Amino acid sequence: MEKRIIAFSPNMKNGLDDDYTLYEDGTVIHDFDEHRYPGGYNLKRRLNAIDLKSDIKSRLINVTSEEDKELARTLLNL
């Protein structure tokens, strides 16, 4: 069974991807580009809510639907 996405926050910094996805089981995936050289694109890292800075948590809460906001706050320890 596929996990349901609670929030997806796409962003770019200096033309490089910096996207976060929060799933209903509390998993957070960070899809990002580190640099423009070979090996620096399309990187992926799995994170825990405790690993996220407050600005990232805010980004995720801001894009969460009203029906999922309480779940997102719980998953992100807010």
Order of alpha helices (4+ residues) and beta strands (2+ residues): beta-beta-beta-beta-beta-alpha-alpha
